[in-house]
Amino acid sequence: MSKPFASAANNSQNSNGKEVGFGSKAWGGTLLICLAGFAWYHLDRYLTKNGEVKHPITEIIESLMIPDSEWKRINLRNTETAHILANDRCFERTSPFLIEPGTDVDLSDLVVKNNYD
């Protein structure tokens, strides 16, 4: 058995009958996607009257969202707590063992030196 050459392998006897051209499924899918994009673009312009009206999808999302007035009420309710927690002294007073900083240090033998010592 001899090894076939590339030129001999590309003849009508070795082809499986599938032709590659613009009639293939890939080109049909590409054309379908392009037509869908074109249709969506014009439908979007029609629904929003060239941008003068909110898009229906935007209106649906806004109707499902929590209103701004509710968020403002929640923020006002939590503002005082946030200010209390932002105070430095609150963080200094907290410890995992409920001990204030510096209270567990023995300062009985502490000698304060000055510039003359």
Phi, psi and omega per residue, in radians:
M1 nan 2.244 3.123
S2 -1.730 2.650 3.141
K3 -1.323 2.270 -3.126
P4 -1.307 2.536 3.085
F5 -1.411 2.798 -3.134
A6 -1.103 -0.631 -3.137
S7 -1.193 -0.545 3.137
A8 -1.381 -0.437 -3.101
A9 -1.348 -0.263 -3.094
N10 -1.882 1.010 3.068
N11 -2.123 3.128 -3.043
S12 -1.200 -0.406 -3.138
Q13 -1.265 -0.558 -3.081
N14 -1.618 -0.087 -3.113
S15 -1.368 2.619 -3.114
N16 -1.675 0.095 3.048
G17 1.646 -0.161 3.131
K18 -1.519 2.156 3.102
E19 -1.737 2.469 3.113
V20 -1.766 2.174 -3.139
G21 -2.904 -2.840 -3.117
F22 -1.381 0.005 3.097
G23 -1.673 0.099 -3.096
S24 -1.313 2.935 -3.098
K25 -1.149 -0.576 -3.125
A26 -1.107 -0.760 3.129
W27 -1.202 -0.625 3.097
G28 -1.130 -0.725 3.092
G29 -1.135 -0.705 3.117
T30 -1.103 -0.758 3.112
L31 -1.107 -0.698 3.122
L32 -1.117 -0.734 3.117
I33 -1.131 -0.726 3.118
C34 -1.111 -0.747 3.118
L35 -1.150 -0.673 3.107
A36 -1.142 -0.700 3.093
G37 -1.124 -0.732 3.108
F38 -1.093 -0.767 -3.140
A39 -1.155 -0.725 3.137
W40 -1.107 -0.705 3.141
Y41 -1.038 -0.829 -3.107
H42 -1.273 -0.601 3.070
L43 -1.140 -0.702 3.122
D44 -1.108 -0.757 3.105
R45 -1.119 -0.644 3.134
Y46 -1.202 -0.767 -3.097
L47 -1.166 -0.589 -3.092
T48 -1.718 0.048 -3.112
K49 0.890 0.943 -3.138
N50 1.025 0.658 3.046
G51 1.577 0.057 -3.128
E52 -1.396 -0.447 -3.087
V53 -2.065 2.635 3.084
K54 -1.136 2.573 3.109
H55 -1.199 2.511 -3.139
P56 -1.031 -0.605 3.113
I57 -1.156 -0.681 3.095
T58 -1.110 -0.707 3.119
E59 -1.133 -0.665 3.109
I60 -1.130 -0.785 3.140
I61 -1.104 -0.757 3.136
E62 -1.128 -0.581 3.122
S63 -1.236 -0.449 3.135
L64 -1.529 -0.239 -3.110
M65 -1.398 2.767 3.040
I66 -1.306 2.331 -3.101
P67 -1.135 2.711 3.140
D68 -1.076 -0.604 -3.131
S69 -1.087 -0.629 3.110
E70 -1.181 -0.716 3.109
W71 -1.140 -0.666 3.102
K72 -1.128 -0.690 3.110
R73 -1.116 -0.747 3.120
I74 -1.121 -0.753 -3.136
N75 -1.132 -0.721 3.106
L76 -1.126 -0.652 3.132
R77 -1.151 -0.599 -3.083
N78 -1.657 -0.034 -3.099
T79 -1.121 -0.776 -3.115
E80 -1.089 -0.757 3.114
T81 -1.097 -0.691 3.136
A82 -1.137 -0.696 3.117
H83 -1.173 -0.665 3.111
I84 -1.123 -0.749 -3.132
L85 -1.253 -0.457 3.136
A86 -1.342 -0.251 3.131
N87 -1.164 2.349 -3.084
D88 -1.033 -0.712 -3.032
R89 -1.094 -0.523 3.121
C90 -1.147 -0.694 -3.135
F91 -1.247 -0.564 3.118
E92 -1.226 -0.549 -3.094
R93 -1.370 -0.293 -3.077
T94 -1.563 2.439 3.006
S95 -2.709 2.748 -3.113
P96 -1.148 -0.363 -3.111
F97 -1.880 0.213 -3.135
L98 0.994 0.695 3.100
I99 -1.989 2.233 3.101
E100 -1.233 2.536 -3.139
P101 -1.063 2.342 3.088
G102 1.578 -0.234 -3.103
T103 -1.389 -0.319 -3.132
D104 -1.725 0.231 -3.131
V105 -1.760 2.325 3.114
D106 -1.477 1.991 -3.120
L107 -1.922 0.309 -3.068
S108 -1.196 -0.576 -3.123
D109 -1.770 0.354 -3.133
L110 -1.329 2.246 3.097
V111 -2.071 2.152 3.141
V112 -1.554 2.183 3.141
K113 -1.747 2.633 3.063
N114 -2.079 -3.034 -3.090
N115 -1.177 -0.349 -3.066
Y116 -1.557 -0.221 -3.112
D117 -1.457 nan nan
